[in-house]
Amino acid sequence: MAERDGQERSQFSQYSHMVIFTIWLYDLRVPKIVDHQERRQLIAVAFQEQVAELGFSATTYARVAAGAGISVGLIQHYFADRHELLEYAYDDLIRRRDGRIDAAVAAGEKKRWSIRQILDRAMRELLPLDEQRRREHRIARQLQLTGSQDQALAALAMGAHEALCLRVRTAVSNGRECGEVEPDVDADVAALRIVSAIYGLADVLALQADATDNRTYSEVLDPVVATVFTGECRRA
């Protein structure tokens, strides 16, 4: 009996070593699957944090690499230069912001809110009322400052602005169709008026240490929106 137990233990030990060797050999021969999009996202977020804190001119690959916990070489593998990285990082911020706006619009439509109510809720996503939106605001302003001396960055900033104006213009045009907005209202001018008011309030809120009071939005921007959305929706 003892001899058989010894043989079984010996066989088990040999089997265990074979399994360990096989796993080690497999790990050597099969490359790990790298999620390149996840890597780019990691770098972009670290870049956003550095730009928001230090500004674009002071943001270096070394600082971004330290923030992301990777090497400078890996950043250079994914992005040719800082401008390419900035463009990707800024587009990422816009995608996140637009995702929140889309969610707000969808929620308002589900609750059958008026267009004015939906616009009111969606535009709050542009105000720096939490850390994510404060970071977005700081990066957007850094982009605009840098863009004054860089045509490519200026075009990127203008593109984001025009896309936002188009969203608001669409809301105004839909408001004209349903009766919330008078037929003779110029949708382009109305959209620019609302967006400009949002930009101004966002800049003021960004100066405050703790800008979390939503009443400010109603007291400042509601009267501006009210000059455009003056009627009630005729749709049931």
Helices and strands as residue ranges (DSSP letters): H 2-29, H 36-54, H 61-68, H 72-78, H 82-110, H 115-123, G 124-126, H 131-147, H 151-178, H 187-207, H 215-226
